[in-house]
Amino acid sequence: MKIIGLILAVYLAFSHPVNAAPRIAVLNFELRDITTLPNTPNELTRTASMKPLLEQAISKLGDYEIVQININEQNAATAGAGYLFDFDEIAAKLGRQSGAEWVVVGRHSKGSFLYSYVMAHLIGVKTESLAGNYSVELKGTHQTVTERGVSALAKKLTARIMRLSNSAS
């Protein structure tokens, strides 16, 4: 009987990951363009590139699992422009449905032809609340500028996730 107990204890010790990779869902970025020539095809394409760029940047920074949220579910949860950015609990519910621990709600805010901001809310799925609010200024519209800005955003997000994950342990 002691051997069975020992085998069971060893099995349980190794059957559950000690430090599972944080599960992060990144929603599609929304463009908020208040310039005199808003929502040009180039700017819409640039904004659409931010989600995959952020997912790649996060993956390169460590052991993170990127969770996909169905675009139809995201669209159904969006009651209007900026809705998911403003309502953390709705974004958290989307993340929960997909098995994510964290949800990143992104916005690309363009107030000028010279600069824009890539912004993100980090939402904790368990708490259904804002865990971090980040913004990175993009000076120019070149792809390299966008990539660097999104990479800087990824560093801020993952640093916060690691701090919160370590404090919960």
C-alpha positions in Angstrom: 0.0 0.0 0.0 2.9 2.4 0.7 4.3 1.8 -2.8 0.9 2.8 -4.4 0.8 5.9 -2.2 4.4 6.8 -3.3 3.6 6.2 -7.0 0.5 8.3 -6.7 2.5 11.1 -5.0 5.2 11.0 -7.7 2.5 11.0 -10.4 0.7 14.0 -8.9 4.0 15.9 -8.5 4.9 15.6 -12.1 1.5 15.6 -13.8 0.8 19.3 -13.2 3.0 21.9 -14.7 4.7 23.9 -11.9 5.1 27.1 -14.0 2.7 26.9 -16.9 3.2 29.5 -19.6 0.9 32.5 -19.2 -1.9 32.3 -21.7 -2.4 35.7 -23.5 -5.1 36.7 -26.0 -4.5 39.7 -28.1 -7.6 41.3 -29.7 -7.5 43.1 -33.0 -6.4 46.6 -32.7 -8.9 49.4 -33.3 -7.9 52.5 -35.3 -9.0 55.8 -33.8 -8.0 58.3 -36.5 -9.0 61.9 -35.9 -6.8 63.4 -38.6 -8.3 65.5 -41.5 -8.0 62.5 -43.8 -9.0 59.6 -41.5 -9.0 55.8 -42.0 -6.9 55.7 -45.1 -6.3 52.2 -46.6 -2.6 52.4 -45.6 -3.5 53.3 -42.0 -6.1 50.5 -41.7 -3.5 48.0 -43.0 -0.9 49.3 -40.6 -3.4 49.0 -37.7 -4.4 45.5 -38.8 -0.7 44.5 -38.7 -0.3 45.3 -35.0 -2.0 42.3 -33.5 0.2 39.7 -35.3 3.3 41.9 -34.7 2.4 42.0 -30.9 1.8 38.3 -30.8 5.2 37.6 -32.4 7.0 40.1 -30.2 5.5 38.5 -27.0 6.4 35.0 -28.2 10.0 36.1 -28.7 10.2 37.5 -25.2 9.6 34.3 -23.3 7.5 31.3 -22.6 4.0 32.6 -23.4 1.1 30.9 -25.0 -0.8 33.0 -27.4 -4.5 32.2 -27.3 -6.7 33.0 -30.3 -10.1 34.6 -29.9 -12.6 34.0 -32.7 -13.0 37.2 -34.7 -16.8 36.7 -34.9 -16.9 36.4 -31.0 -14.8 39.6 -30.7 -17.1 41.4 -33.2 -20.2 40.2 -31.4 -18.9 41.5 -28.1 -18.1 44.9 -29.5 -21.1 47.2 -29.1 -19.3 50.1 -30.7 -16.0 51.9 -31.2 -13.8 51.7 -28.2 -16.2 49.4 -26.3 -13.8 46.6 -25.4 -11.1 49.2 -24.6 -13.5 50.8 -22.1 -15.2 47.7 -20.6 -12.6 45.4 -19.1 -15.2 42.8 -17.9 -16.4 42.2 -21.4 -12.9 41.7 -22.7 -12.2 39.4 -19.8 -15.2 37.3 -20.6 -13.9 36.9 -24.2 -10.6 35.7 -22.8 -12.2 33.3 -20.4 -14.2 31.7 -23.2 -10.9 31.0 -25.0 -9.0 29.8 -22.0 -6.8 32.9 -21.7 -5.4 34.3 -18.4 -4.7 37.8 -19.9 -6.3 39.8 -22.6 -4.7 42.6 -24.5 -7.1 45.2 -25.9 -5.3 47.4 -28.4 -5.9 50.8 -30.0 -4.0 52.7 -32.5 -4.7 56.4 -31.9 -3.7 58.8 -34.7 -4.1 62.4 -33.9 -1.6 63.7 -36.5 0.1 62.8 -39.7 3.4 63.0 -37.9 2.8 60.7 -34.9 0.4 58.2 -33.4 0.1 56.1 -30.4 -0.2 52.3 -30.0 -2.1 51.8 -26.8 -3.0 48.7 -24.9 -5.0 47.6 -21.9 -3.9 44.5 -20.1 -6.9 42.8 -18.6 -6.7 40.1 -15.9 -9.3 37.5 -16.8 -9.7 36.2 -13.2 -10.3 39.7 -11.8 -12.0 41.1 -14.9 -10.1 44.3 -14.3 -7.4 46.5 -15.7 -3.9 45.2 -14.8 -2.0 47.7 -16.9 -2.5 50.7 -19.2 0.3 51.3 -21.8 1.1 53.7 -24.6 4.0 53.9 -27.0 4.5 56.9 -29.3 5.1 56.2 -33.0 6.9 58.9 -34.9 6.2 58.4 -38.5 4.3 55.7 -40.5 7.1 53.4 -41.7 6.8 49.7 -41.0 10.0 49.8 -39.0 8.5 52.5 -36.7 5.4 50.3 -36.2 7.5 47.2 -35.5 9.7 49.0 -32.9 6.7 50.5 -31.2 4.8 47.2 -30.9 8.0 45.5 -29.7 8.4 48.2 -26.9 4.7 47.6 -26.0 5.3 43.8 -25.8 8.2 44.4 -23.4 5.9 46.5 -21.1 3.1 44.0 -21.2 5.2 40.9 -20.5 7.1 42.7 -17.7 3.8 43.4 -16.0 2.5 39.9 -16.6 5.7 38.4 -15.0 5.4 40.8 -12.0 1.8 39.9 -11.4 2.4 36.1 -12.0 5.4 36.1 -9.6 3.4 37.9 -6.9 0.6 35.5 -7.2 2.9 32.5 -6.6 
